[in-house]
Amino acid sequence: MKATIFYQLVLVFLIGNSIYSQTATIKGVILDQENQPIPGVNVTFNSSGTLTDFSGFYLLEVPSNQNLTINFSHLSFKNFSLEINFEPNEDFEFNPIMELDIEGIDEVIISSRQNKQVQGIVNLTPETIRKTPGAQAGVENLLKSLPGVSGNNELSTQYAVRGGNYDENLVYVNEIEVYRPFLIRSGQQEGLSFVNSDLTSNVDFSAGGFQAKYGDKLSSVLDITYRRPVSFDATVDLSLLGGSVAAGGISKNGRLTAIGGVRYRNNSLLVNAKETETNFKPVFADAQTYLTYKINNKLEIGFLGNISLNEYSYKPLTRQTNFGTLADPKALLIFYEGQEEDRYETYFGAFKATYAANDNLTLKFIASAYHTKEQEHFDILAQYRIGEVNSDIGSSDLGEVEFSRAIGSQLTHARNDLDALIFNIEHKGDYSVNDNQFQYGLKYTREDIRDRVQEYEIIDSAGFSIRPPGIEYINTQPYEPYDAPLVPYNDIDAFNDIQINRISGFLQWSKRTGMGDHELWLNAGVRAHNWTVSGQGIETTTQTVFSPRGQVAIKPDWEADMLFRVSGGFYHQPPFYRELRDSTGTVVPNVKAQQSIHIVLGNDYSFKMWERAFILNSELYYKSLSDVNPYTLENVRIRYRAANNAKAYAYGLDLRLTGEFVPGTESWLSFGYLKTEENIDNRGYIFRPSDQRMKFGILFQDYVPKIPDMKVYLNLVYNTGVPGGSPSYADPYDYQSRLPDYKRADVGFSYVLVSEDKLRASGWLKPFRELTFGFEIFNIFDVQNSITNTFVRDVDTKVQYAIPNYLTPRVFNIRTTMRF
């Protein structure tokens, strides 16, 4: 009864506050001319006011029905004023761009990028993301050009960071954690990334040493912010790989904003260009929306929704791969029967409420649900032969197989089905007092997963069944009779019904202060994570970990514009479902959290070159990992041992030079060096599957001098080969071979008919805010990159051949973009 009366009083208070309020609200984000947020801007009227936060956001409650003059001032920018009269309870959004005060330019560069530099965060502009060419265009495509980030498969959106694997990266959209499908085994099955580039307004990325406010992963954080439209806008992007449509708008009173997007992708252009002839019918489509509604001047609610449908129908026909040397050329010929039918359905919804209690305290409540239904079914018979190739240049049969050295077949079968429901409830708070900022969070997660794994593989070579590795049996046929039972080469059959309950939280403190004439930033925090694994036929297990972290950054009072920082701490990754499942499909509930002691030393040097601004980012890092859960990687499929029987380390150097190499454009050069090794069962250190030793990346934007509307975009990546040139079943201590180096260059050309600086006043082009036509060339040098090897045995000679599985060759694409 008392509780009911309490809720009634709260409801009356909220209604009364809404009815009788005689105030209004002005809010927005203040940017500089580089579209970077400006912290510390004074927004005042009469004797009241506020300051913009680190993201450039401000919120000010003002009287209604009065003529007001609102002043915007900053030491390093030109001041200006806004004269306005608000209606009662009006919610007005104003997003000005402040011009530089030339006398304060050195300080301005620091102020506009200060918070991200302090945290060691790389900011990527949505415009650069949308324009950069790639077989999988989007945020992840641009990430792979950064140092420390590797991805040797252009068909995949997955990436590895500083020696980690694909499962060690956090992804947030508007502070809401998002997830990926479980059963993906090859890049061509993936379809679309969750992040819709047409909806983004800000992209932040940290490759390590991130603060306690972020979650429990070992490698990186990708923090996406979806935009809030201030007027109606729409975008259409069409190409031979698919298309997307996005639109956004705001209500007349400014309280409701909405954006949404629909995407469709068809990878046939890329897959049909590969050496395997197929009947390939993919359907990758999704729809997303982000809504916000301001209930009153203090309370706002938002909704993020996504529905994704990926259908992958794959029927291989034939394949011919030439390999060997010029002196001894060979070829693998395969004739296929059967097909693969995969389906991935994901549904995601999240509500977020933000309550601005006062200028110093902000409270947030988030609830989200993620549901995925995945199917991976295939039966494929591959009948192969290995032959010697005619290398006589003058022969009419040049390149044809003249003599078969090995003949055999391989039957692969799978009936894998997964149904997962993940539910989250989270509360976060942000309190500022003087120069101190306190942030905290508490989160509950429920994971309910039902999984059936049924796979087998049978290999036959010239009539002799190849037995699984590790079985103590010697095949002496045809000299002795075969008297052992026939068994599949690989055989997995398991059913799991697992529930995981998690409670996690964090508390952190940040302060901006001084040390003499130098500026100093401090951050310290701790995370805690408790999880319980239970389910059908397994023993319930509960574990807890704590992760203290910290950052220190200093900007010396030097003539050179320098910023130094050191960050690190203990990072834990409590196991997700895939990390609990071993290679036989059995769930091991007592798998521990992997731990990394991580330290990062960074420097940002801002300087002028050719009268233009440049920044050189440098980071040295070291990771000491314990309780490591070893895994094998085949294409993009990770199989864990589900055992904490290894330790590892990783260290490296990342360099990135970014700036206007061409006036008015952003380009960069990046270099990364990495070494990572692991010691499994104290057998000695060997390369980890993610040991990407060296990496070079170039992102270059240019235009034709005499035709400035003709734009050119170049995305070039060179990665040294990673370990992985061995069978997935093999003992890694017996196979330490590497795949060939990965070399890829994508280029895009576009002609701008209409842009913001070139609007048409009349004619059929008048409705457009932007209209471009162009074409793209993927893999312009037609390099034969490979992601895995196919291993074929010759029973007669006992030789096992490693035949590379090549990725996409040179492909041409046509693309047009429209904005209204």
C-alpha positions in Angstrom: 0.0 0.0 0.0 2.8 2.4 0.9 4.6 1.6 -2.3 1.4 2.4 -4.3 1.0 5.8 -2.6 4.7 6.5 -3.3 4.3 5.8 -7.0 1.2 8.0 -7.2 3.0 10.9 -5.6 5.9 10.5 -8.1 3.4 10.4 -11.0 1.6 13.6 -9.7 4.9 15.4 -9.3 6.1 14.5 -12.9 2.7 15.6 -14.4 2.6 18.8 -12.4 6.1 19.6 -13.3 5.2 19.2 -17.0 2.0 21.2 -16.8 3.1 24.2 -14.8 6.7 24.5 -16.0 7.4 28.0 -17.3 10.8 27.2 -18.6 12.3 25.9 -21.8 15.5 24.1 -22.7 18.3 24.9 -25.2 20.8 22.1 -25.9 23.2 21.0 -28.5 26.7 20.1 -29.5 29.3 22.8 -30.3 31.9 21.9 -32.9 34.9 23.6 -34.5 35.5 23.9 -38.2 37.0 20.4 -38.3 33.7 18.9 -36.8 35.5 18.2 -33.6 33.6 18.9 -30.3 34.8 21.8 -28.2 34.8 21.3 -24.4 34.7 24.2 -22.0 32.5 26.6 -24.0 30.6 29.1 -21.8 26.9 29.2 -22.6 25.3 32.0 -20.6 22.3 34.3 -20.2 22.0 37.0 -17.6 23.9 35.6 -14.6 23.2 31.9 -15.3 25.0 29.5 -17.6 26.8 26.2 -18.1 29.9 24.7 -19.8 30.1 22.2 -22.6 31.4 18.8 -21.6 34.2 16.8 -23.2 31.9 15.8 -26.1 30.9 19.4 -26.7 27.4 18.9 -25.4 25.5 21.6 -23.4 22.1 21.7 -21.7 20.7 24.9 -20.3 17.3 25.6 -18.7 16.1 29.2 -19.5 12.9 31.2 -18.8 10.1 31.1 -21.5 8.1 34.0 -22.9 11.1 36.4 -22.6 13.5 37.9 -25.1 16.8 36.3 -24.2 20.4 36.8 -25.4 22.4 33.6 -25.1 26.1 34.1 -25.3 28.7 31.5 -26.5 32.3 32.2 -25.5 35.6 30.5 -25.4 39.1 31.7 -25.0 40.3 30.3 -28.3 37.3 30.9 -30.5 35.3 33.9 -31.7 32.4 34.7 -29.4 28.9 35.1 -30.7 25.3 35.5 -29.4 21.8 34.1 -30.1 18.7 36.2 -29.6 15.6 34.1 -29.1 12.2 33.8 -27.3 11.1 30.4 -26.2 7.6 29.0 -25.7 6.8 27.3 -22.4 8.4 23.9 -22.1 10.0 24.2 -25.6 13.0 22.0 -26.3 15.2 23.8 -28.7 18.3 22.2 -30.3 21.1 24.5 -31.5 24.4 23.1 -32.9 26.7 26.0 -33.8 30.2 25.8 -35.4 32.6 28.2 -33.7 35.3 29.9 -35.8 38.9 29.9 -34.7 40.5 32.9 -33.0 43.8 32.9 -35.0 45.8 34.2 -32.0 44.9 31.1 -30.0 45.4 28.5 -32.7 47.9 26.4 -30.8 45.6 26.1 -27.8 42.6 25.4 -30.0 44.1 22.3 -31.5 44.6 20.9 -28.0 41.1 21.9 -26.8 39.2 20.4 -29.7 40.9 17.0 -29.5 42.0 17.0 -25.9 39.8 14.4 -24.3 40.3 11.8 -27.0 44.1 12.4 -27.0 44.1 12.0 -23.2 42.3 8.7 -23.4 44.4 7.4 -26.3 41.3 7.3 -28.5 41.3 7.5 -32.3 38.4 9.4 -33.8 37.2 8.5 -37.3 34.9 10.8 -39.2 31.7 9.2 -40.7 32.4 11.0 -44.0 35.8 9.2 -44.4 34.2 5.9 -43.4 31.5 6.3 -46.1 33.9 7.3 -48.9 36.7 4.8 -48.3 36.5 1.9 -50.8 36.6 -1.7 -49.7 34.9 -5.1 -50.4 33.3 -4.7 -47.0 32.9 -0.9 -46.8 32.1 0.5 -43.4 33.6 1.2 -40.0 35.6 -2.1 -39.8 37.0 -1.5 -43.3 38.6 1.8 -42.1 39.8 0.2 -38.8 41.9 -2.2 -40.7 44.0 0.7 -42.1 45.0 1.6 -38.5 48.2 0.3 -36.9 47.7 -2.6 -34.5 44.5 -3.7 -36.3 44.7 -6.6 -38.7 42.2 -8.4 -40.9 43.5 -10.7 -43.7 40.1 -11.4 -45.2 38.3 -8.7 -47.2 35.1 -10.7 -47.1 34.9 -10.4 -43.3 34.2 -7.5 -41.1 36.0 -9.1 -38.2 39.4 -7.7 -37.0 42.1 -8.6 -34.5 43.9 -6.0 -32.4 47.4 -6.2 -31.0 47.7 -10.0 -30.8 44.1 -10.6 -29.7 41.4 -12.5 -31.7 38.0 -11.6 -33.0 36.2 -12.3 -29.7 38.3 -9.8 -27.7 36.8 -6.6 -29.1 34.0 -4.5 -27.5 31.4 -2.7 -29.7 29.0 -0.1 -28.4 26.3 1.9 -30.2 25.1 4.8 -28.1 26.6 3.2 -25.0 24.7 -0.1 -25.7 26.8 -3.2 -26.2 26.0 -5.1 -29.4 26.8 -8.7 -30.4 27.7 -10.8 -33.4 26.4 -14.1 -34.7 28.0 -17.3 -33.3 28.2 -19.8 -36.1 30.0 -17.8 -38.8 32.9 -19.9 -40.2 33.9 -18.0 -43.4 34.0 -14.4 -44.4 31.6 -14.8 -47.3 28.9 -15.9 -44.9 28.9 -12.7 -42.8 26.9 -10.3 -44.7 26.5 -6.9 -42.9 28.2 -5.4 -39.9 25.8 -4.3 -37.2 27.0 -0.6 -37.5 25.2 1.3 -40.2 27.6 4.0 -41.4 24.8 6.2 -42.8 23.4 6.6 -39.2 26.7 7.5 -37.4 27.8 10.9 -36.2 30.9 9.8 -34.2 33.3 6.9 -34.2 35.9 6.4 -31.4 38.3 3.5 -31.3 40.8 2.5 -28.6 43.4 -0.3 -29.3 44.2 -0.9 -25.6 44.7 0.7 -22.2 41.1 1.8 -22.1 39.3 3.1 -19.0 37.3 1.1 -16.4 34.0 2.5 -17.7 34.3 0.2 -20.7 33.6 -3.5 -20.5 35.5 -6.7 -19.9 37.5 -7.6 -23.0 41.2 -7.9 -23.6 41.9 -6.0 -26.8 39.9 -3.0 -28.0 36.8 -0.8 -27.8 34.8 0.6 -30.7 32.4 3.3 -29.5 29.8 4.4 -32.0 27.4 7.3 -31.6 24.3 7.5 -33.9 23.4 11.0 -34.9 20.4 13.1 -34.0 18.9 14.9 -37.0 18.2 18.6 -36.7 16.1 18.6 -39.9 14.8 16.1 -42.5 17.5 14.4 -44.4 17.8 11.2 -46.5 20.6 9.2 -48.1 20.6 6.6 -50.9 23.7 4.6 -51.7 23.6 2.1 -54.6 26.2 -0.2 -56.1 26.6 -3.6 -57.7 27.1 -5.1 -54.2 23.8 -3.8 -52.9 22.3 -0.6 -51.5 21.2 1.3 -48.5 18.5 3.9 -47.7 18.6 6.1 -44.6 16.4 9.0 -43.4 16.0 11.1 -40.4 13.9 14.0 -39.0 12.8 16.0 -36.0 9.3 16.9 -34.8 8.1 20.5 -34.9 8.5 21.0 -31.2 12.0 19.4 -31.2 11.1 16.7 -28.7 11.1 13.7 -31.0 14.0 12.8 -33.3 14.2 9.7 -35.5 16.6 8.1 -37.9 16.3 4.8 -39.7 18.1 2.8 -42.4 17.5 -0.3 -44.5 20.5 -2.1 -46.1 20.8 -4.9 -48.7 23.9 -6.7 -49.7 24.8 -9.3 -52.3 28.3 -10.8 -52.3 27.9 -12.6 -55.6 30.1 -10.1 -57.4 33.0 -11.0 -55.1 32.4 -14.7 -54.5 31.7 -15.5 -58.2 35.0 -13.9 -59.1 36.9 -16.6 -57.0 38.4 -19.7 -58.5 35.5 -22.0 -57.3 32.6 -22.0 -59.7 29.4 -21.9 -57.7 25.7 -21.3 -57.6 25.6 -18.6 -55.0 22.4 -17.0 -53.7 23.0 -14.7 -50.7 20.5 -12.4 -49.1 21.9 -10.1 -46.4 19.5 -7.4 -45.2 18.8 -5.4 -42.1 16.7 -2.5 -40.8 17.7 -0.2 -38.0 16.2 2.7 -36.2 17.2 5.1 -33.4 14.6 7.2 -31.7 14.8 9.8 -29.0 12.0 11.6 -27.1 12.4 14.4 -24.6 9.7 14.0 -22.0 10.6 17.2 -20.2 13.6 19.4 -19.7 15.4 16.8 -17.6 14.3 13.4 -18.9 14.9 11.8 -22.3 14.3 8.3 -23.5 15.7 6.6 -26.6 15.2 3.3 -28.5 17.7 1.5 -30.7 16.3 -1.4 -32.8 17.7 -3.8 -35.4 16.4 -6.7 -37.4 18.8 -8.6 -39.5 18.2 -11.5 -41.9 21.1 -13.3 -43.6 20.5 -16.3 -45.9 23.4 -18.0 -47.5 22.8 -20.6 -50.2 26.1 -22.0 -51.6 26.3 -24.8 -54.2 30.0 -25.3 -55.3 30.5 -26.9 -58.8 34.1 -27.1 -59.8 37.5 -25.7 -58.7 41.0 -25.7 -60.2 43.9 -24.3 -58.2 47.4 -24.2 -59.6 50.3 -24.4 -57.2 53.8 -25.6 -56.8 56.8 -24.1 -58.6 57.8 -23.1 -62.1 60.0 -26.2 -62.3 57.3 -28.5 -60.8 53.8 -27.1 -61.4 50.8 -28.9 -60.0 47.1 -28.4 -60.0 44.2 -29.4 -57.7 40.9 -30.2 -59.6 37.7 -30.7 -57.6 34.2 -31.6 -58.7 31.5 -31.0 -56.1 28.1 -32.4 -55.3 25.8 -31.1 -52.6 25.2 -27.6 -51.1 25.2 -25.5 -48.0 22.1 -23.7 -46.6 22.8 -21.2 -43.8 20.4 -18.8 -42.1 21.0 -16.2 -39.4 18.2 -14.2 -37.9 19.0 -11.6 -35.2 16.6 -9.3 -33.4 17.9 -6.5 -31.1 16.1 -3.8 -29.1 17.3 -1.4 -26.4 15.7 1.3 -24.4 17.8 4.1 -22.8 16.6 6.8 -20.4 18.8 9.8 -19.5 17.9 12.0 -16.6 19.8 15.3 -16.1 19.3 15.8 -12.4 21.3 19.0 -12.4 24.3 20.5 -14.2 26.6 18.1 -12.3 24.7 14.9 -12.1 23.4 12.7 -15.0 21.8 9.3 -14.5 21.3 6.7 -17.3 19.2 3.5 -17.4 19.6 0.9 -20.2 17.7 -2.3 -21.0 18.4 -4.4 -24.0 17.6 -7.8 -25.5 19.4 -9.7 -28.3 17.9 -12.8 -29.9 19.7 -14.8 -32.6 18.5 -18.0 -34.4 21.3 -19.5 -36.5 21.3 -22.5 -38.8 24.3 -24.1 -40.6 23.4 -27.1 -42.7 25.5 -28.6 -45.4 26.4 -31.9 -47.2 29.1 -31.5 -49.7 31.0 -34.2 -51.5 34.3 -33.1 -53.1 35.9 -35.5 -55.5 39.5 -34.3 -56.2 42.6 -35.2 -58.1 46.1 -33.8 -58.0 47.9 -33.7 -61.2 51.1 -32.5 -63.0 50.5 -29.5 -65.2 51.8 -29.1 -68.8 54.4 -26.3 -68.6 55.4 -26.3 -72.2 55.0 -22.7 -73.3 54.6 -23.8 -77.0 52.0 -26.4 -76.3 48.3 -26.0 -77.0 47.6 -27.8 -73.7 49.6 -25.3 -71.6 48.2 -25.3 -68.0 46.2 -28.5 -68.5 46.6 -31.5 -66.1 48.4 -34.3 -67.9 49.0 -36.9 -65.2 47.1 -37.5 -62.0 49.2 -38.3 -58.9 46.4 -38.6 -56.3 42.7 -39.2 -56.5 40.2 -39.1 -53.6 37.1 -37.6 -52.1 35.9 -35.7 -49.1 32.4 -35.7 -47.6 31.6 -33.0 -45.1 28.3 -32.9 -43.2 26.9 -30.4 -40.6 23.6 -29.9 -38.8 24.4 -27.0 -36.5 21.6 -25.0 -34.9 21.8 -22.3 -32.2 19.2 -20.2 -30.4 20.5 -17.6 -28.0 18.8 -14.9 -25.9 20.8 -12.2 -24.2 19.2 -9.7 -21.8 20.8 -6.7 -20.1 19.8 -4.2 -17.5 22.2 -1.4 -16.7 22.4 1.8 -14.6 25.2 4.4 -15.0 25.9 7.7 -13.4 28.1 10.7 -14.0 28.8 13.3 -11.3 31.1 16.3 -11.7 32.4 18.6 -8.9 35.0 21.2 -9.4 37.6 19.6 -11.7 36.7 16.0 -10.6 34.5 13.7 -12.5 33.1 10.5 -10.9 31.5 7.7 -13.0 29.9 4.5 -12.0 27.9 1.6 -13.4 26.1 -1.6 -12.5 24.9 -4.2 -15.0 23.1 -7.5 -15.0 23.3 -9.9 -17.9 21.4 -13.1 -18.6 22.5 -15.4 -21.4 20.3 -18.3 -22.4 21.8 -20.5 -25.1 20.6 -23.7 -26.8 23.1 -25.2 -29.2 23.2 -28.4 -31.3 26.5 -29.3 -32.9 26.6 -32.2 -35.3 29.5 -32.5 -37.8 31.5 -35.2 -39.4 34.1 -35.4 -42.2 35.1 -38.5 -44.2 38.2 -38.5 -46.3 38.9 -41.2 -48.9 42.1 -41.3 -51.0 42.2 -43.8 -53.9 39.8 -46.1 -52.0 41.5 -45.9 -48.7 39.7 -44.2 -45.8 42.0 -41.7 -44.0 41.7 -42.1 -40.2 41.7 -39.3 -37.7 45.1 -38.0 -36.5 46.2 -39.2 -33.1 44.7 -42.7 -33.4 47.4 -45.3 -32.8 46.9 -47.2 -36.0 49.2 -47.7 -39.0 47.6 -48.2 -42.4 49.6 -51.0 -44.2 47.2 -51.6 -47.0 47.3 -53.2 -49.5 50.1 -55.3 -48.0 48.0 -56.4 -45.0 44.3 -56.7 -44.6 42.4 -53.9 -43.0 41.0 -55.1 -39.7 40.1 -51.9 -37.8 36.7 -50.3 -37.7 36.0 -47.4 -40.1 35.6 -44.1 -38.3 35.1 -40.5 -39.6 38.1 -38.3 -39.9 36.3 -35.7 -37.7 33.2 -36.4 -35.7 31.4 -34.0 -33.3 28.0 -34.6 -31.8 26.8 -32.5 -28.9 23.8 -30.7 -27.5 24.1 -27.9 -24.9 21.5 -26.0 -22.9 23.4 -23.3 -21.0 22.5 -20.3 -18.8 25.0 -17.7 -17.7 24.2 -14.9 -15.2 26.5 -12.0 -14.9 26.8 -9.0 -12.6 29.4 -6.4 -13.4 30.1 -2.9 -12.4 32.7 -0.1 -12.4 33.7 3.0 -10.5 36.2 5.5 -11.8 37.5 9.0 -11.1 38.9 11.6 -13.5 40.6 14.9 -12.8 42.1 17.7 -14.8 44.7 19.7 -12.9 48.1 21.3 -13.3 51.7 20.5 -12.3 53.5 23.8 -12.4 53.0 25.2 -15.9 52.0 21.8 -17.3 48.5 20.4 -17.8 47.8 17.1 -16.1 45.0 14.6 -16.5 44.4 11.7 -14.1 42.1 8.7 -14.2 41.7 5.7 -11.9 39.0 3.0 -11.8 38.2 -0.5 -11.0 35.8 -3.1 -12.6 34.3 -6.2 -11.0 32.6 -9.1 -12.8 30.8 -12.1 -11.3 29.4 -14.8 -13.4 27.6 -18.2 -12.9 27.4 -20.9 -15.5 24.7 -23.5 -15.2 22.7 -25.8 -17.5 21.6 -29.2 -18.4 24.0 -31.9 -17.3 26.8 -29.6 -16.1 28.0 -28.5 -12.6 27.0 -25.0 -11.6 30.2 -22.8 -11.3 30.6 -19.2 -10.0 33.7 -17.0 -10.4 34.6 -13.3 -9.7 37.4 -11.1 -11.0 38.5 -7.5 -10.3 40.2 -5.2 -12.9 41.9 -2.0 -11.6 42.9 0.4 -14.4 44.5 3.9 -14.6 45.7 6.6 -17.0 48.0 9.6 -16.6 48.5 12.2 -19.3 50.6 15.4 -19.3 50.9 18.3 -21.7 54.2 20.0 -21.0 54.4 23.8 -21.4 56.8 23.5 -24.3 57.0 25.3 -27.6 56.4 22.0 -29.3 52.8 20.8 -29.0 53.3 17.5 -27.2 51.1 15.2 -25.1 52.4 12.2 -23.2 50.3 9.5 -21.6 50.7 6.2 -19.8 47.7 3.8 -19.3 47.1 0.2 -18.3 46.0 -2.1 -15.6 44.5 -5.6 -15.2 42.1 -6.6 -18.0 40.0 -9.7 -17.7 37.8 -11.5 -20.2 35.2 -13.7 -18.5 34.4 -16.5 -21.0 31.5 -16.1 -23.4 29.7 -19.2 -24.6 32.1 -20.0 -27.5 35.1 -19.9 -25.0 33.3 -22.5 -22.8 32.9 -25.0 -25.7 35.8 -27.2 -26.6 36.7 -28.8 -30.0 34.3 -31.7 -29.3 31.3 -29.4 -28.6 31.3 -30.1 -24.9 30.8 -27.2 -22.5 33.4 -26.8 -19.7 31.8 -24.5 -17.1 34.9 -23.9 -14.9 36.9 -22.1 -17.6 38.5 -19.1 -16.0 38.6 -15.5 -17.3 41.7 -14.8 -19.4 43.9 -12.1 -17.7 46.1 -9.4 -19.3 48.4 -7.0 -17.5 48.5 -4.3 -20.1 50.7 -1.1 -20.2 50.6 1.5 -23.0 53.1 4.5 -23.4 51.8 7.1 -25.9 52.8 10.4 -27.4 50.9 12.8 -29.7 52.9 15.4 -31.5 51.0 18.1 -33.3 52.9 20.2 -35.8 52.7 22.2 -39.0 53.9 20.9 -42.4 53.3 22.7 -45.7 51.3 25.2 -43.6 48.9 22.5 -42.7 48.2 20.7 -39.4 49.5 17.1 -38.8 49.6 14.8 -35.8 52.0 11.9 -35.2 50.6 9.3 -32.8 53.1 6.9 -31.3 52.3 4.0 -28.9 54.4 1.4 -27.3 52.6 -1.5 -25.6 53.2 -4.7 -23.6 50.8 -7.4 -22.5 51.5 -10.2 -20.1 48.7 -12.8 -20.4 47.8 -15.6 -18.0 45.0 -18.2 -17.8 45.1 -18.1 -21.6 42.5 -20.2 -23.4 44.3 -21.5 -26.6 42.4 -21.7 -29.9 42.7 -22.6 -33.5 41.6 -20.3 -36.3 40.3 -21.5 -39.7 39.2 -18.7 -41.9 37.2 -16.7 -39.3 36.0 -19.7 -37.2 37.6 -19.9 -33.7 37.7 -23.2 -31.8 38.8 -23.0 -28.2 40.3 -25.7 -26.1 38.1 -24.5 -23.2 41.1 -24.9 -20.9 43.3 -22.2 -19.2 46.5 -24.1 -19.9 48.6 -21.5 -21.5 50.4 -18.2 -20.9 51.3 -15.6 -23.5 52.8 -12.2 -24.1 52.5 -9.5 -26.8 54.5 -6.3 -27.4 54.7 -3.9 -30.2 54.9 -0.3 -31.6 52.2 1.6 -33.4 52.8 4.7 -35.5 50.3 6.9 -37.4 50.8 10.2 -39.2 47.6 11.9 -40.1 46.8 15.3 -41.6 46.1 17.1 -44.8 48.6 15.7 -47.3 46.2 17.2 -49.8 44.6 20.5 -48.8 41.0 20.0 -47.6 41.3 16.2 -47.2 42.3 13.8 -44.4 44.8 11.1 -45.1 47.2 9.0 -43.0 50.1 6.6 -43.0 50.3 3.9 -40.4 52.9 1.3 -39.3 52.6 -1.4 -36.7 55.1 -4.0 -35.3 53.8 -6.9 -33.2 55.2 -10.0 -31.6 53.0 -12.4 -29.7 53.7 -15.9 -28.5 52.1 -18.4 -26.2 53.3 -21.3 -24.0 50.8 -24.2 -23.9 51.3 -26.8 -21.1 54.8 -25.5 -20.5 56.0 -26.9 -23.8 57.7 -23.7 -24.8 56.8 -20.5 -26.6 55.3 -20.6 -30.1 53.6 -18.1 -32.3 50.0 -17.3 -31.5 47.5 -17.5 -34.4 47.3 -13.7 -34.4 51.0 -13.0 -34.6 50.8 -10.3 -37.3 54.4 -9.3 -37.2 54.4 -6.1 -39.4 51.7 -4.0 -40.9 51.6 -1.0 -43.2 48.5 1.0 -44.1 47.8 4.0 -46.3 44.6 5.9 -46.5 44.9 8.7 -49.1 42.3 11.1 -50.4 42.9 13.4 -53.4 41.3 15.2 -56.2 42.2 16.1 -59.8 43.7 19.7 -59.7 42.0 20.9 -62.8 38.8 18.9 -62.1 38.4 19.4 -58.3 35.0 17.6 -58.4 36.8 14.4 -59.4 37.8 12.7 -56.1 40.1 9.8 -55.6 40.2 7.5 -52.5 43.0 4.9 -52.0 43.0 2.3 -49.2 46.2 0.2 -49.2 47.2 -2.5 -46.7 50.2 -4.7 -46.4 50.4 -7.4 -43.6 53.0 -10.0 -43.1 51.7 -13.5 -43.0 50.2 -14.9 -39.9 50.5 -18.5 -38.6 47.8 -20.7 -39.9 49.2 -22.6 -42.8 48.5 -25.9 -41.0 45.5 -28.2 -40.5 43.1 -27.1 -37.8 43.4 -30.5 -36.1 47.2 -30.4 -36.0 49.4 -30.0 -33.0 50.6 -26.3 -33.2 54.0 -27.4 -32.0 54.4 -29.6 -35.1 53.1 -26.9 -37.5 54.5 -23.4 -37.3 54.3 -22.4 -41.0 52.8 -19.1 -42.0 50.4 -17.9 -44.7 51.8 -15.7 -47.4 51.9 -11.9 -46.8 48.6 -10.1 -47.4 48.8 -7.3 -49.9 45.7 -5.4 -51.0 44.9 -2.0 -52.6 41.4 -0.7 -53.2 40.8 2.5 -55.1 37.6 4.6 -55.7 36.9 7.4 -58.2 33.9 9.6 -57.9 32.6 12.7 -59.6 30.6 15.2 -57.5 27.7 16.7 -59.3 26.2 18.3 -56.3 27.6 19.0 -52.8 27.0 21.3 -49.8 29.3 23.8 -51.5 27.8 23.3 -54.9 24.0 23.3 -54.5 21.9 23.8 -57.6 19.2 26.5 -57.5 17.1 25.1 -60.3 16.7 22.1 -62.6 16.5 18.4 -61.8 19.5 18.6 -59.5 17.8 21.1 -57.1 16.5 18.5 -54.6 19.9 17.0 -54.0 22.3 18.1 -51.3 24.8 15.6 -52.6 25.0 13.6 -55.8 28.1 11.6 -56.8 28.8 8.9 -59.4 31.8 6.7 -59.4 33.5 3.3 -59.8 35.7 1.3 -57.5 38.5 -1.2 -58.2 39.0 -3.8 -55.5 42.4 -5.5 -55.4 43.7 -3.3 -58.2 47.0 -5.3 -58.5 45.1 -8.6 -58.6 47.2 -10.1 -55.8 46.4 -13.7 -54.9 45.9 -13.6 -51.2 45.0 -16.7 -49.2 43.3 -17.1 -45.8 43.7 -20.9 -45.3 45.1 -24.0 -47.0 43.3 -27.2 -48.2 45.3 -30.2 -47.1 45.2 -33.2 -49.5 47.0 -36.5 -48.9 48.5 -38.8 -51.4 48.3 -42.3 -50.0 50.9 -43.7 -52.5 53.7 -41.2 -51.8 52.6 -40.4 -48.2 52.8 -36.7 -49.2 50.4 -34.1 -47.8 49.9 -31.1 -50.1 49.0 -27.7 -48.8 46.9 -26.0 -51.5 46.0 -22.3 -50.8 42.4 -21.1 -50.7 42.6 -17.8 -52.5 40.6 -14.8 -51.7 39.0 -12.4 -54.2 40.8 -11.3 -57.3 40.5 -7.9 -59.0 36.8 -6.8 -59.1 35.1 -3.7 -60.5 32.2 -2.0 -58.8 29.9 0.9 -59.8 28.5 3.2 -57.1 26.3 6.2 -56.7 25.4 8.3 -53.6 22.5 10.7 -53.1 21.6 13.0 -50.2 18.5 15.0 -49.9 
